[in-house]
Amino acid sequence: MAQFSKTIIGKPEQWLIEAAAGIGLDFSTLYHEITSDFKRHVLKRHGNEESEKAFGQIPIKELDFEKIPDIVSTPNYVIIGAKSKGRDILAFAKTLDNITFLYFAEVLNSKRNKTLRGKTMYKRNGTINADQFLKITSIARGVDITMSKIFSSGVTGGYPDFVMTADSSPQA
């Protein structure tokens, strides 16, 4: 059996801390983190050429994990306030070289774990808009987006703008 290990990516960007605080979540003491279990899951579930092609996706490769710091610091979109099995999750979308990376993290804020821990990641050709991102996130098994908000950083990164809630139309 493989050894369990953790890799700290870094603290959340200030804009993410502020956006989370706006819906009652405190990310100020948390860190982005991925684990060896996360990597194994992603490669096993989303690394197969044939099965990913059937879903219109591109297989994840080991080198894709190096993109996570960029994905979480300057995403094109982030969904805050979604829940999976009663736990808060974050969903990030980042387009690099006409490939959109979708990265999901679980919010762990206990005495033992204070992290935004990677849950899964996959990628698809092309770009997506806010509506598509909400639909992709909402069809995931057990994900509730009814109380979530989506933010967009546009193409340049920086402080994202509020785009919409799950039950509203995109903001102009």
Secondary structure, DSSP 8 states (H G I E B T S, - for coil): -----EEEEE---HHHHHHHHTTT---TT-EEEEEHHHHHHHHHHH--HHHHHHTT-B---GGGGGGHHHHHHS-SEEEEEEEETTEEEEEEEEEETTEEEEEEEEEEESSS-EEEEEEEEEEEES---HHHHHHHHHHSTTEE-TT-EEEE-TTT-SS-EEEEETTS----
